[in-house]
Amino acid sequence: MAEKYKTGEKAPESGKFKVDSLVNGDSHNDDTTIDIEKGEQFPPSPSSRDAAYWVKA
């Protein structure tokens, strides 16, 4: 299972990440990927602006 990172956590490595699920349990249909640098904070979901769990794309 892929390691998940929550909105607000710092990225352990640089790379492309995508939303796996929303923290509040709502379904999502956001297949946007983001580029993030090591040490940057994971943002909210780009489509819903809700806190999300991110996985490596």
mmCIF file of the N, C-alpha and C atoms, coordinates in Angstrom:
data_MODEL
# 
_entry.id   MODEL 
# 
loop_
_atom_site.group_PDB 
_atom_site.id 
_atom_site.type_symbol 
_atom_site.label_atom_id 
_atom_site.label_alt_id 
_atom_site.label_comp_id 
_atom_site.label_asym_id 
_atom_site.label_entity_id 
_atom_site.label_seq_id 
_atom_site.pdbx_PDB_ins_code 
_atom_site.Cartn_x 
_atom_site.Cartn_y 
_atom_site.Cartn_z 
_atom_site.occupancy 
_atom_site.B_iso_or_equiv 
_atom_site.pdbx_formal_charge 
_atom_site.auth_seq_id 
_atom_site.auth_comp_id 
_atom_site.auth_asym_id 
_atom_site.auth_atom_id 
_atom_site.pdbx_PDB_model_num 
ATOM 1   N N  . MET A 1 1  ? 0.849   -1.187 0.000   1.00 0.00 ? 1  MET A N  1 
ATOM 2   C CA . MET A 1 1  ? 0.000   0.000  0.000   1.00 0.00 ? 1  MET A CA 1 
ATOM 3   C C  . MET A 1 1  ? 0.888   1.241  0.000   1.00 0.00 ? 1  MET A C  1 
ATOM 4   N N  . ALA A 1 2  ? 0.492   2.206  -0.782  1.00 0.00 ? 2  ALA A N  1 
ATOM 5   C CA . ALA A 1 2  ? 1.274   3.438  -0.905  1.00 0.00 ? 2  ALA A CA 1 
ATOM 6   C C  . ALA A 1 2  ? 1.207   4.257  0.382   1.00 0.00 ? 2  ALA A C  1 
ATOM 7   N N  . GLU A 1 3  ? 2.301   4.918  0.677   1.00 0.00 ? 3  GLU A N  1 
ATOM 8   C CA . GLU A 1 3  ? 2.363   5.814  1.822   1.00 0.00 ? 3  GLU A CA 1 
ATOM 9   C C  . GLU A 1 3  ? 1.457   7.014  1.549   1.00 0.00 ? 3  GLU A C  1 
ATOM 10  N N  . LYS A 1 4  ? 0.632   7.392  2.546   1.00 0.00 ? 4  LYS A N  1 
ATOM 11  C CA . LYS A 1 4  ? -0.278  8.532  2.389   1.00 0.00 ? 4  LYS A CA 1 
ATOM 12  C C  . LYS A 1 4  ? 0.220   9.703  3.220   1.00 0.00 ? 4  LYS A C  1 
ATOM 13  N N  . TYR A 1 5  ? 0.012   10.887 2.683   1.00 0.00 ? 5  TYR A N  1 
ATOM 14  C CA . TYR A 1 5  ? 0.407   12.116 3.366   1.00 0.00 ? 5  TYR A CA 1 
ATOM 15  C C  . TYR A 1 5  ? -0.797  13.040 3.420   1.00 0.00 ? 5  TYR A C  1 
ATOM 16  N N  . LYS A 1 6  ? -1.007  13.672 4.552   1.00 0.00 ? 6  LYS A N  1 
ATOM 17  C CA . LYS A 1 6  ? -2.180  14.509 4.784   1.00 0.00 ? 6  LYS A CA 1 
ATOM 18  C C  . LYS A 1 6  ? -1.872  15.975 4.480   1.00 0.00 ? 6  LYS A C  1 
ATOM 19  N N  . THR A 1 7  ? -2.891  16.697 4.020   1.00 0.00 ? 7  THR A N  1 
ATOM 20  C CA . THR A 1 7  ? -2.775  18.132 3.830   1.00 0.00 ? 7  THR A CA 1 
ATOM 21  C C  . THR A 1 7  ? -2.136  18.755 5.074   1.00 0.00 ? 7  THR A C  1 
ATOM 22  N N  . GLY A 1 8  ? -1.124  19.590 4.862   1.00 0.00 ? 8  GLY A N  1 
ATOM 23  C CA . GLY A 1 8  ? -0.425  20.251 5.971   1.00 0.00 ? 8  GLY A CA 1 
ATOM 24  C C  . GLY A 1 8  ? 0.870   19.573 6.368   1.00 0.00 ? 8  GLY A C  1 
ATOM 25  N N  . GLU A 1 9  ? 1.009   18.284 6.047   1.00 0.00 ? 9  GLU A N  1 
ATOM 26  C CA . GLU A 1 9  ? 2.266   17.585 6.331   1.00 0.00 ? 9  GLU A CA 1 
ATOM 27  C C  . GLU A 1 9  ? 3.320   18.008 5.322   1.00 0.00 ? 9  GLU A C  1 
ATOM 28  N N  . LYS A 1 10 ? 4.578   17.854 5.708   1.00 0.00 ? 10 LYS A N  1 
ATOM 29  C CA . LYS A 1 10 ? 5.676   18.207 4.821   1.00 0.00 ? 10 LYS A CA 1 
ATOM 30  C C  . LYS A 1 10 ? 6.048   17.000 3.946   1.00 0.00 ? 10 LYS A C  1 
ATOM 31  N N  . ALA A 1 11 ? 6.309   17.276 2.685   1.00 0.00 ? 11 ALA A N  1 
ATOM 32  C CA . ALA A 1 11 ? 6.670   16.220 1.739   1.00 0.00 ? 11 ALA A CA 1 
ATOM 33  C C  . ALA A 1 11 ? 8.029   15.629 2.116   1.00 0.00 ? 11 ALA A C  1 
ATOM 34  N N  . PRO A 1 12 ? 8.122   14.298 2.205   1.00 0.00 ? 12 PRO A N  1 
ATOM 35  C CA . PRO A 1 12 ? 9.382   13.645 2.545   1.00 0.00 ? 12 PRO A CA 1 
ATOM 36  C C  . PRO A 1 12 ? 10.355  13.593 1.369   1.00 0.00 ? 12 PRO A C  1 
ATOM 37  N N  . GLU A 1 13 ? 9.826   13.817 0.159   1.00 0.00 ? 13 GLU A N  1 
ATOM 38  C CA . GLU A 1 13 ? 10.644  13.784 -1.048  1.00 0.00 ? 13 GLU A CA 1 
ATOM 39  C C  . GLU A 1 13 ? 9.964   14.620 -2.124  1.00 0.00 ? 13 GLU A C  1 
ATOM 40  N N  . SER A 1 14 ? 10.734  15.050 -3.089  1.00 0.00 ? 14 SER A N  1 
ATOM 41  C CA . SER A 1 14 ? 10.182  15.788 -4.221  1.00 0.00 ? 14 SER A CA 1 
ATOM 42  C C  . SER A 1 14 ? 9.550   14.811 -5.193  1.00 0.00 ? 14 SER A C  1 
ATOM 43  N N  . GLY A 1 15 ? 8.543   15.277 -5.932  1.00 0.00 ? 15 GLY A N  1 
ATOM 44  C CA . GLY A 1 15 ? 7.938   14.434 -6.945  1.00 0.00 ? 15 GLY A CA 1 
ATOM 45  C C  . GLY A 1 15 ? 6.519   14.830 -7.262  1.00 0.00 ? 15 GLY A C  1 
ATOM 46  N N  . LYS A 1 16 ? 5.855   13.980 -8.023  1.00 0.00 ? 16 LYS A N  1 
ATOM 47  C CA . LYS A 1 16 ? 4.453   14.183 -8.394  1.00 0.00 ? 16 LYS A CA 1 
ATOM 48  C C  . LYS A 1 16 ? 3.577   13.406 -7.420  1.00 0.00 ? 16 LYS A C  1 
ATOM 49  N N  . PHE A 1 17 ? 2.530   14.072 -6.949  1.00 0.00 ? 17 PHE A N  1 
ATOM 50  C CA . PHE A 1 17 ? 1.585   13.456 -6.030  1.00 0.00 ? 17 PHE A CA 1 
ATOM 51  C C  . PHE A 1 17 ? 0.166   13.721 -6.510  1.00 0.00 ? 17 PHE A C  1 
ATOM 52  N N  . LYS A 1 18 ? -0.755  12.829 -6.125  1.00 0.00 ? 18 LYS A N  1 
ATOM 53  C CA . LYS A 1 18 ? -2.163  12.997 -6.485  1.00 0.00 ? 18 LYS A CA 1 
ATOM 54  C C  . LYS A 1 18 ? -3.022  12.737 -5.256  1.00 0.00 ? 18 LYS A C  1 
ATOM 55  N N  . VAL A 1 19 ? -4.254  13.249 -5.290  1.00 0.00 ? 19 VAL A N  1 
ATOM 56  C CA . VAL A 1 19 ? -5.200  13.044 -4.187  1.00 0.00 ? 19 VAL A CA 1 
ATOM 57  C C  . VAL A 1 19 ? -5.641  11.585 -4.192  1.00 0.00 ? 19 VAL A C  1 
ATOM 58  N N  . ASP A 1 20 ? -5.530  10.936 -3.029  1.00 0.00 ? 20 ASP A N  1 
ATOM 59  C CA . ASP A 1 20 ? -6.003  9.555  -2.876  1.00 0.00 ? 20 ASP A CA 1 
ATOM 60  C C  . ASP A 1 20 ? -7.433  9.549  -2.355  1.00 0.00 ? 20 ASP A C  1 
ATOM 61  N N  . SER A 1 21 ? -7.688  10.386 -1.333  1.00 0.00 ? 21 SER A N  1 
ATOM 62  C CA . SER A 1 21 ? -9.026  10.499 -0.752  1.00 0.00 ? 21 SER A CA 1 
ATOM 63  C C  . SER A 1 21 ? -9.083  11.780 0.062   1.00 0.00 ? 21 SER A C  1 
ATOM 64  N N  . LEU A 1 22 ? -10.298 12.180 0.429   1.00 0.00 ? 22 LEU A N  1 
ATOM 65  C CA . LEU A 1 22 ? -10.466 13.361 1.269   1.00 0.00 ? 22 LEU A CA 1 
ATOM 66  C C  . LEU A 1 22 ? -10.495 12.943 2.730   1.00 0.00 ? 22 LEU A C  1 
ATOM 67  N N  . VAL A 1 23 ? -9.949  13.781 3.584   1.00 0.00 ? 23 VAL A N  1 
ATOM 68  C CA . VAL A 1 23 ? -9.867  13.484 5.014   1.00 0.00 ? 23 VAL A CA 1 
ATOM 69  C C  . VAL A 1 23 ? -11.267 13.316 5.618   1.00 0.00 ? 23 VAL A C  1 
ATOM 70  N N  . ASN A 1 24 ? -12.236 14.109 5.148   1.00 0.00 ? 24 ASN A N  1 
ATOM 71  C CA . ASN A 1 24 ? -13.587 14.040 5.722   1.00 0.00 ? 24 ASN A CA 1 
ATOM 72  C C  . ASN A 1 24 ? -14.387 12.839 5.226   1.00 0.00 ? 24 ASN A C  1 
ATOM 73  N N  . GLY A 1 25 ? -13.792 12.026 4.342   1.00 0.00 ? 25 GLY A N  1 
ATOM 74  C CA . GLY A 1 25 ? -14.454 10.805 3.886   1.00 0.00 ? 25 GLY A CA 1 
ATOM 75  C C  . GLY A 1 25 ? -15.329 10.987 2.663   1.00 0.00 ? 25 GLY A C  1 
ATOM 76  N N  . ASP A 1 26 ? -15.543 12.238 2.234   1.00 0.00 ? 26 ASP A N  1 
ATOM 77  C CA . ASP A 1 26 ? -16.340 12.467 1.033   1.00 0.00 ? 26 ASP A CA 1 
ATOM 78  C C  . ASP A 1 26 ? -15.629 11.853 -0.174  1.00 0.00 ? 26 ASP A C  1 
ATOM 79  N N  . SER A 1 27 ? -16.410 11.462 -1.145  1.00 0.00 ? 27 SER A N  1 
ATOM 80  C CA . SER A 1 27 ? -15.794 10.939 -2.360  1.00 0.00 ? 27 SER A CA 1 
ATOM 81  C C  . SER A 1 27 ? -15.190 12.107 -3.134  1.00 0.00 ? 27 SER A C  1 
ATOM 82  N N  . HIS A 1 28 ? -14.238 11.781 -3.963  1.00 0.00 ? 28 HIS A N  1 
ATOM 83  C CA . HIS A 1 28 ? -13.605 12.826 -4.762  1.00 0.00 ? 28 HIS A CA 1 
ATOM 84  C C  . HIS A 1 28 ? -13.429 12.315 -6.171  1.00 0.00 ? 28 HIS A C  1 
ATOM 85  N N  . ASN A 1 29 ? -13.355 13.216 -7.110  1.00 0.00 ? 29 ASN A N  1 
ATOM 86  C CA . ASN A 1 29 ? -13.082 12.827 -8.495  1.00 0.00 ? 29 ASN A CA 1 
ATOM 87  C C  . ASN A 1 29 ? -11.993 13.746 -9.034  1.00 0.00 ? 29 ASN A C  1 
ATOM 88  N N  . ASP A 1 30 ? -10.985 13.933 -8.223  1.00 0.00 ? 30 ASP A N  1 
ATOM 89  C CA . ASP A 1 30 ? -9.892  14.833 -8.551  1.00 0.00 ? 30 ASP A CA 1 
ATOM 90  C C  . ASP A 1 30 ? -8.682  14.010 -8.961  1.00 0.00 ? 30 ASP A C  1 
ATOM 91  N N  . ASP A 1 31 ? -8.383  13.998 -10.251 1.00 0.00 ? 31 ASP A N  1 
ATOM 92  C CA . ASP A 1 31 ? -7.209  13.249 -10.683 1.00 0.00 ? 31 ASP A CA 1 
ATOM 93  C C  . ASP A 1 31 ? -6.070  14.184 -11.067 1.00 0.00 ? 31 ASP A C  1 
ATOM 94  N N  . THR A 1 32 ? -6.108  15.381 -10.494 1.00 0.00 ? 32 THR A N  1 
ATOM 95  C CA . THR A 1 32 ? -5.033  16.345 -10.697 1.00 0.00 ? 32 THR A CA 1 
ATOM 96  C C  . THR A 1 32 ? -3.770  15.861 -9.998  1.00 0.00 ? 32 THR A C  1 
ATOM 97  N N  . THR A 1 33 ? -2.645  16.027 -10.651 1.00 0.00 ? 33 THR A N  1 
ATOM 98  C CA . THR A 1 33 ? -1.376  15.745 -9.993  1.00 0.00 ? 33 THR A CA 1 
ATOM 99  C C  . THR A 1 33 ? -0.667  17.069 -9.744  1.00 0.00 ? 33 THR A C  1 
ATOM 100 N N  . ILE A 1 34 ? 0.128   17.099 -8.702  1.00 0.00 ? 34 ILE A N  1 
ATOM 101 C CA . ILE A 1 34 ? 0.897   18.296 -8.377  1.00 0.00 ? 34 ILE A CA 1 
ATOM 102 C C  . ILE A 1 34 ? 2.367   17.912 -8.281  1.00 0.00 ? 34 ILE A C  1 
ATOM 103 N N  . ASP A 1 35 ? 3.224   18.864 -8.570  1.00 0.00 ? 35 ASP A N  1 
ATOM 104 C CA . ASP A 1 35 ? 4.656   18.711 -8.323  1.00 0.00 ? 35 ASP A CA 1 
ATOM 105 C C  . ASP A 1 35 ? 4.939   19.376 -6.994  1.00 0.00 ? 35 ASP A C  1 
ATOM 106 N N  . ILE A 1 36 ? 5.621   18.684 -6.121  1.00 0.00 ? 36 ILE A N  1 
ATOM 107 C CA . ILE A 1 36 ? 5.924   19.242 -4.806  1.00 0.00 ? 36 ILE A CA 1 
ATOM 108 C C  . ILE A 1 36 ? 7.393   18.976 -4.495  1.00 0.00 ? 36 ILE A C  1 
ATOM 109 N N  . GLU A 1 37 ? 8.014   19.916 -3.843  1.00 0.00 ? 37 GLU A N  1 
ATOM 110 C CA . GLU A 1 37 ? 9.416   19.795 -3.465  1.00 0.00 ? 37 GLU A CA 1 
ATOM 111 C C  . GLU A 1 37 ? 9.532   19.272 -2.041  1.00 0.00 ? 37 GLU A C  1 
ATOM 112 N N  . LYS A 1 38 ? 10.594  18.547 -1.775  1.00 0.00 ? 38 LYS A N  1 
ATOM 113 C CA . LYS A 1 38 ? 10.836  18.040 -0.422  1.00 0.00 ? 38 LYS A CA 1 
ATOM 114 C C  . LYS A 1 38 ? 10.771  19.196 0.570   1.00 0.00 ? 38 LYS A C  1 
ATOM 115 N N  . GLY A 1 39 ? 10.008  19.003 1.650   1.00 0.00 ? 39 GLY A N  1 
ATOM 116 C CA . GLY A 1 39 ? 9.878   20.011 2.699   1.00 0.00 ? 39 GLY A CA 1 
ATOM 117 C C  . GLY A 1 39 ? 8.689   20.942 2.540   1.00 0.00 ? 39 GLY A C  1 
ATOM 118 N N  . GLU A 1 40 ? 8.078   20.970 1.341   1.00 0.00 ? 40 GLU A N  1 
ATOM 119 C CA . GLU A 1 40 ? 6.882   21.790 1.145   1.00 0.00 ? 40 GLU A CA 1 
ATOM 120 C C  . GLU A 1 40 ? 5.681   21.095 1.787   1.00 0.00 ? 40 GLU A C  1 
ATOM 121 N N  . GLN A 1 41 ? 4.683   21.891 2.175   1.00 0.00 ? 41 GLN A N  1 
ATOM 122 C CA . GLN A 1 41 ? 3.476   21.318 2.766   1.00 0.00 ? 41 GLN A CA 1 
ATOM 123 C C  . GLN A 1 41 ? 2.516   20.872 1.672   1.00 0.00 ? 41 GLN A C  1 
ATOM 124 N N  . PHE A 1 42 ? 1.864   19.727 1.925   1.00 0.00 ? 42 PHE A N  1 
ATOM 125 C CA . PHE A 1 42 ? 0.828   19.273 1.007   1.00 0.00 ? 42 PHE A CA 1 
ATOM 126 C C  . PHE A 1 42 ? -0.371  20.215 1.114   1.00 0.00 ? 42 PHE A C  1 
ATOM 127 N N  . PRO A 1 43 ? -0.928  20.633 -0.029  1.00 0.00 ? 43 PRO A N  1 
ATOM 128 C CA . PRO A 1 43 ? -2.060  21.566 -0.036  1.00 0.00 ? 43 PRO A CA 1 
ATOM 129 C C  . PRO A 1 43 ? -3.388  20.833 0.112   1.00 0.00 ? 43 PRO A C  1 
ATOM 130 N N  . PRO A 1 44 ? -4.486  21.597 0.221   1.00 0.00 ? 44 PRO A N  1 
ATOM 131 C CA . PRO A 1 44 ? -5.817  20.974 0.147   1.00 0.00 ? 44 PRO A CA 1 
ATOM 132 C C  . PRO A 1 44 ? -6.045  20.423 -1.263  1.00 0.00 ? 44 PRO A C  1 
ATOM 133 N N  . SER A 1 45 ? -7.090  19.651 -1.421  1.00 0.00 ? 45 SER A N  1 
ATOM 134 C CA . SER A 1 45 ? -7.461  19.142 -2.741  1.00 0.00 ? 45 SER A CA 1 
ATOM 135 C C  . SER A 1 45 ? -7.708  20.314 -3.683  1.00 0.00 ? 45 SER A C  1 
ATOM 136 N N  . PRO A 1 46 ? -7.108  20.315 -4.861  1.00 0.00 ? 46 PRO A N  1 
ATOM 137 C CA . PRO A 1 46 ? -7.304  21.428 -5.799  1.00 0.00 ? 46 PRO A CA 1 
ATOM 138 C C  . PRO A 1 46 ? -8.757  21.625 -6.227  1.00 0.00 ? 46 PRO A C  1 
ATOM 139 N N  . SER A 1 47 ? -9.550  20.555 -6.298  1.00 0.00 ? 47 SER A N  1 
ATOM 140 C CA . SER A 1 47 ? -10.929 20.695 -6.781  1.00 0.00 ? 47 SER A CA 1 
ATOM 141 C C  . SER A 1 47 ? -11.908 21.079 -5.675  1.00 0.00 ? 47 SER A C  1 
ATOM 142 N N  . SER A 1 48 ? -11.774 20.478 -4.497  1.00 0.00 ? 48 SER A N  1 
ATOM 143 C CA . SER A 1 48 ? -12.762 20.721 -3.437  1.00 0.00 ? 48 SER A CA 1 
ATOM 144 C C  . SER A 1 48 ? -12.281 21.681 -2.365  1.00 0.00 ? 48 SER A C  1 
ATOM 145 N N  . ARG A 1 49 ? -10.973 21.935 -2.328  1.00 0.00 ? 49 ARG A N  1 
ATOM 146 C CA . ARG A 1 49 ? -10.357 22.790 -1.306  1.00 0.00 ? 49 ARG A CA 1 
ATOM 147 C C  . ARG A 1 49 ? -10.466 22.193 0.099   1.00 0.00 ? 49 ARG A C  1 
ATOM 148 N N  . ASP A 1 50 ? -10.784 20.897 0.180   1.00 0.00 ? 50 ASP A N  1 
ATOM 149 C CA . ASP A 1 50 ? -10.853 20.195 1.464   1.00 0.00 ? 50 ASP A CA 1 
ATOM 150 C C  . ASP A 1 50 ? -9.522  19.506 1.745   1.00 0.00 ? 50 ASP A C  1 
ATOM 151 N N  . ALA A 1 51 ? -9.273  19.227 3.007   1.00 0.00 ? 51 ALA A N  1 
ATOM 152 C CA . ALA A 1 51 ? -8.071  18.484 3.388   1.00 0.00 ? 51 ALA A CA 1 
ATOM 153 C C  . ALA A 1 51 ? -8.097  17.114 2.707   1.00 0.00 ? 51 ALA A C  1 
ATOM 154 N N  . ALA A 1 52 ? -6.927  16.672 2.274   1.00 0.00 ? 52 ALA A N  1 
ATOM 155 C CA . ALA A 1 52 ? -6.857  15.434 1.490   1.00 0.00 ? 52 ALA A CA 1 
ATOM 156 C C  . ALA A 1 52 ? -5.686  14.584 1.931   1.00 0.00 ? 52 ALA A C  1 
ATOM 157 N N  . TYR A 1 53 ? -5.750  13.313 1.557   1.00 0.00 ? 53 TYR A N  1 
ATOM 158 C CA . TYR A 1 53 ? -4.622  12.406 1.677   1.00 0.00 ? 53 TYR A CA 1 
ATOM 159 C C  . TYR A 1 53 ? -3.984  12.327 0.295   1.00 0.00 ? 53 TYR A C  1 
ATOM 160 N N  . TRP A 1 54 ? -2.674  12.475 0.241   1.00 0.00 ? 54 TRP A N  1 
ATOM 161 C CA . TRP A 1 54 ? -1.926  12.473 -1.008  1.00 0.00 ? 54 TRP A CA 1 
ATOM 162 C C  . TRP A 1 54 ? -1.081  11.210 -1.104  1.00 0.00 ? 54 TRP A C  1 
ATOM 163 N N  . VAL A 1 55 ? -0.904  10.704 -2.322  1.00 0.00 ? 55 VAL A N  1 
ATOM 164 C CA . VAL A 1 55 ? -0.038  9.563  -2.591  1.00 0.00 ? 55 VAL A CA 1 
ATOM 165 C C  . VAL A 1 55 ? 0.853   9.910  -3.785  1.00 0.00 ? 55 VAL A C  1 
ATOM 166 N N  . LYS A 1 56 ? 1.983   9.215  -3.872  1.00 0.00 ? 56 LYS A N  1 
ATOM 167 C CA . LYS A 1 56 ? 2.907   9.415  -5.000  1.00 0.00 ? 56 LYS A CA 1 
ATOM 168 C C  . LYS A 1 56 ? 2.191   9.024  -6.279  1.00 0.00 ? 56 LYS A C  1 
ATOM 169 N N  . ALA A 1 57 ? 2.269   9.868  -7.292  1.00 0.00 ? 57 ALA A N  1 
ATOM 170 C CA . ALA A 1 57 ? 1.569   9.615  -8.561  1.00 0.00 ? 57 ALA A CA 1 
ATOM 171 C C  . ALA A 1 57 ? 2.354   8.633  -9.430  1.00 0.00 ? 57 ALA A C  1 
# 
